[in-house]
Amino acid sequence: MNPVSQLTSSEFDRQKNSLNLIASENYPSKKTLDLLGSIWSNKYGEGYPGKRYYAGNEFTDKLEIETSELALKLFDKTGEYGVNLQVLSGSPANSLVYMTFLDPGAKILSLSLSQGGHLSHMHSTSVFNKFFEHVNYNLKQVGENDYVIDLQDFENQLNEHRPALTVIGFSAYPKGFDFAEMIKIARKYDSLVLADISHISGLVVTQNHSTPFLAGESGADFVTTTTHKTLRGPRGAMVFAKEKYMDNINKAVFPGSQGGPHFNKIAALYQSLLEVDGRDGYGDEISFDEYIKNVLENTKTLETTMQKGGLKIVSPTETHLSLIKLPDEIDSLELQKKLEEFGIITNRNPLPFDKKSAWRPSGLRVGGAGLTSRGLSKDGFRKLGQIMVSIITNEYDETAVKK
Ligand code: DSN
């Protein structure tokens, strides 16, 4: 076997023989995966359907048009949005919105990374600090280890800073939230709104979470999402925007910042959206709606089991992810490694107002989407929760856990 085949085989075995609880990962269907490595990868098509710079785009045009139509049918019930499928990933999708619609020096308001936001929502390490200023809104505590978005603080920050753009969307926020309510507040201060639904797009499309696709001023101006998390599609992203912004978005993607689209990703996205729409199956003989319901139930089961086992839960989950507060004496990096030795793949995560460092924070983030795709049942999640408690509390029987 050559070295890359060897590595692929090892990674295949690693994925097959481990229990993956990373909340941002998932397993697309075989058809989706196959399309990523298909002949669509061979074609260049700078431009958009009907206006390409190279010949040979009869079928790529159809592919891009049909996938866009399906994405809009699934996500947007208002008929007011358009979509660009060429943007390559989630962080570039967000920065594209910043670079296209904001003037240098403009302020961007978001939830900080340490409280559950995302790196690409501006952070002190962002290269975009060269061009923009970032300010944050905050969570507030509403119970022991229970935090929600502080809407009063959200409004205060809007009032004080008058940001040109407000980002609503999170990476480590286990609760649901109301897009309509937050967008309404941002509008009072004339802020543009970017909704980043990367983590929750599978929940939004099945109406298991509020949607930012709302009519007129009530809706977000821009909606970005990655396609590989709860949506269970290929690695990639989509940028939706109100129609009046689409011309600028499209020009900013090509020729503004990218060359040719990756049609293999668009084809794979088409396949996964057909699965969401119920026109093709993932292979587990349940609808995408049922799949998402199972994700929610399984994540809750895992969380409840850990809580019953004596662990503290932060902001009890209403989504596909859960945050566990580790006992103070536990080093989260060492725990993450120990869980990995037993084939349980997680990520350590800062908790709201964490006093520990980002490298060895106080929390563990777990998500149920990946293992639900692989068919783990509610009972399986319960058993996994019990095993994790035994490892975390150092009361495990090594042979039994390995088995
Ligand atoms: N790294 C992903 C997450 O874990 O949320 C997002 O980019």
Boltz pocket constraint, residues with backbone or C-beta under 6 A from the ligand:
constraints:
  - pocket:
      binder: B
      contacts: [[A, 23], [A, 24], [A, 90], [A, 118], [A, 171], [A, 172]]
      max_distance: 6.0
